[in-house]
Amino acid sequence: MLVHAFLQLLPILILTLGGYLLSRLYHLSADTLVKLIADFLMPMLVFHSLYRSTIEGQVIAQLAGSVTFLVIVLTAVSYFYARTAGIDARAFMPSIIVMNSGFLGIPLMSLWGGISAMNAVVMFDQFMTIYLFTLVVFIITGGVSSGSVKRIIQSPLIWAVCAGFAFRLLGIPVPEPILTTLDFGGSAAPPLAAAALGVSLQEYSMRIDRHIIAGLVMRFAGGFVIGLAAVTLFGITGITRTVVLVSSALPSAVFSAVLPIRYGVKSDFAGTMVVVSTILGIITIPFSFWLAGLV
């Protein structure tokens, strides 16, 4: 599993490094890349994944509950730390709350448990995406206001999530050529997001301090413990239980560093968290699978 985990992380690390190196050679705009990903390619991926999902209704409800519980507790813990430490909560909280359940979790679970595990993590990731583009946007933009609500309403990704659920639940047919197009365009979002992170790294310097260490503890150990409480609370068993436990402790999501840039918030902390937690994932991911088999 250690080798498999490394092989799943390697593409993200290489693409992030490639984006960084290219940004040193050419004048690349991280803001332009982020808008292309968040407003065009990612909505294609989300709609296609939701529309094609075959996961059962009871499991969907359990996953929705576990993700909601996870987000609420991580939000409270990270906010308390940020206020106590006197640091900017807008920059600190996103990379603690949101894990890489999409770009990393989907291929990882496909490798581990096949189509069943992959379907579960896709649904887990879509619920997390809803919170990413609602709650986390509110956090980054400084709270609920007419401006932040307007940004959320204008987000194509939120509309893609709503449409994906609606079309699937109502059985609305989508022509195959459209689905093929969405699949083709959506598949470009994960690698381009990793490269965009690398491009954004040129704008700030990474450094390891006590806040990064605290953030890593919350993301890995805190995520796993809260995930364990969630699966117990909602009675999740079998493959889905392992998916939730491991996903809860995955490295920070690339979008937790990309979104602050999108809304003009300094992304030094989140960028460092993404890179460092992804590297440490080579160790923490196999350890999470091992722990999930024990508890």
N, C-alpha and C positions, 0 to 999 in steps of 0.2 A: 504493500500500500504506500510505503514511503516513496518508492520509485514512481508509482502511478501519480501520486500527489504532486511530485516534482514536475513530471511531464505535463500535468494539467496547468501548473503555474508558469512553466517556462515560456509559453507563447505570450502571456501577459507581460512578463518581465522583458522579453525581447522587443515587443512592440512599444512598450513604454520607453525603453532605452533608445530604440530607433527614432521615435518622435522627438526625444530630447536631442539626439545628435543632429537630426535634420534641422531642428530649430536653431542650432548653433551655426549651421551652414547657410540657411536661407531665412528669409523674413516670413515666418509662418505665424498666423494669427490663431491663438488658442480660442479666442472668443468666437471666431467664424466657425471653427471646427465644432465647438460645443453646440452652437445653434443648429448646425447641419445635423448633428447626432440627435439632440434632444427634441428638435421640432420636425424632423423629417424621417430619419432612418429608424429611430427607436419606436415611434408609433406603429410602424409597419411590423416590427418584430413582436410587439405586445399584442396587437390585434390578431395576428396569425397564430401565435401561441395559444391564446385564449380560445379562439374559434376552433382550433384543431384538438383541444384537450378533451380527453374521454374520462376524466376523473369523476367519481360519484359524488352526489349531492351531500351525503353525510360527511364525507372526508373533506369536502370543500368548506363546510361549516366549521369542522374541527380546525382546519388550517387557518381559516379566517380568525377564529377565536385565539389560537395560539400566537399568530402574528400580532394581533391587537394587544394581547397581554404583554408580549415581548417588547413592543414599541413603547407602551405606556411605562413599563418599569425602567427600561433603558433611558427614556426621556427624563424621568424623574431623577434617576441616579446621576446622569451626565449633567443635568441642570444644577443639581445640588453641588456637585464638584466644581463646576464653573463659577458659581456664585461664591462658594467658600474660598476658592483659589484666586478669585479676583481677575479672571480672564474672560475674554469675549465668548459668550455662550454660542453666538451665531457661528463662530469659526470652529468651536470645540465639539458641539453636540452631534452634527450630522454624521461624522465618521464613526461615532460610537453607536448611534442608533441603527444605521443602515449597513448591512453586510453585503458581500459580493455573492448573493444567492443566484444571480443571473449569469453573468459572464463566466464565473468560476463554478458556481454551484450546479448549473445545468449539465455541463460536460462531465463534471466530477461524479454526479449521481448517476448519470447514464453509464459511466464506466463501472461504477460499483454495483448498481442494482437494476440496470436495464431500463426498459420503458416505464415500468411501474414507479420506480424511484424518480425518474426524470419527470414524469407527469406531476408527481407530488411537489417536486421542487419548483417546477414551472408555476404551479398555482401559488405556492408559498411566495415566490418572487413577485407575482403580480399583485398580491395583497400588499407586499412590502413596497412595491412601486406606487400604489395608491397613497400610502403614507409619505413616501419620498416626495411626491409632487403635490402634497397638501400640507401635512403637518411640518415637514422639514422645510418646505418653502416658506411657511409662516415663520419658522424659527430664523431662517437666514435673512428674511426681509424685515425682521424686528417685530413680529406679532400680526394679529389679525387687523387688517385695515382695508379700506376700499381698494388701495393700490395692490396689496398682496392678493386679495380675492380676485381682482381683475387679472392679475398675472396667472393665477391658477385656472381661471375660466378660459383664458386665452391659450393655455397649454395644449398642444395637439396630443400629447401623451395621455393626459387625463381623458380626453375624448376617445382615444384609442382603447383605453381600459374599459370605459363605459360601453362603447360600441362592441367590443369583443365579448363582454358578458351578455349583452342584450342579444346580439346575433346568435350566440350559442344557445342561450336559454329559450329563445323564441323560435329557434330552428329556421332562421332566415337564411335562404341559400345565397351563397356567394359564388359567382362564376369561377371556374378553375383557373382561367388565365389571370384573374385578379389575385387569387390566392398565390399563384406562382410568382407573380410580381412582388407581392408583399413578402413572401419568403426570401426572394432574391435580394430585395432592398434591405430587409431586416437583418439578414445575415452579415451585412457590412457594419452594423452598429457596434457590436462588441469589440472587434479589432480596432476600429477607428477611435472608439472611446479610450482604449488603452494608449494609442498613439497620441491622442489629444492630451492625455494626462502628462505624457512625456514632454510635449510642447510647452505645457503650462509650467513645468518645473524650472524652465529658464527664468521665470519671473520672480523666483524666490529661492532662498538657500534652505536646505534641510539641516535640521539639527536635532539631536536626541537630548531631551531634558526630562525633568520629573513629570511634566504634563503628558508628554508622549508615553512615558512608561505607565502612568496611571491610565491613559487612554487604552493602551494595549491590554492591560489587566481587565478593564471593563469590557473590551471587545471580545476577548477570548474567554477568560474565566467567568466574567459576569454574564456573557452571552450564553454560555453552556448551562450555568446554574439556573438562569431565568428560563431557558428553553426546557430544562428538566421540570421546573415547576409548571410550565405551560402544558407539556404532554401529560403530566399527572392530573392537572386540573381538568383537562378536556378529554381524558380517557383515550389518548391516541396510542395505538399499538402497532406492532409489526414494522414493515418497511417505512411507513410514514413517520413512526416514532423516531427512527434513526435519522431520517431526512431532516426532521425538525431540530433534533439535538445537534447534529453536525452543522446544519445551515446556520443555526443561531450563533455559532462560534466561528464562523468563517471570517476571513480578513475583511477590512473595510471596503465598501463599494467604491469603484472608480468614480461614480456619479457624486459621491459625498465630497469629492474634491473638485469635480467639474461644475456642479451647481453653484457653489459660492462664487466662482468666477463669473458664472452666467448672470448673477445678481449683484456683482460689484463688491463682494466681501473677500478680504484677503484670505488666501487658501494655503498658507504655509503649513499650518498644523495638519489640515486634512490631507494635503499632498504627501507629507511625511508619513502620516498614518497609513495611507494606502500602500506606499512603497514598502515600508518596514513591515507592516502586518502581512503583506503578500509574500515577502521573503520568509518571514517566520512561519507562514502557513505550511511550508515544507515539513515542519516539525509538528505544528499544532493540529493540522488536519488528520494525519494518521492517529495522533493521540486522541482526538475527539471521537473517531470511529472506535478506538479501543475502549474508551470510557463509555460510549453509548452501548457497547456490548455487555458492560458490567452492571449498569444501573437499570 
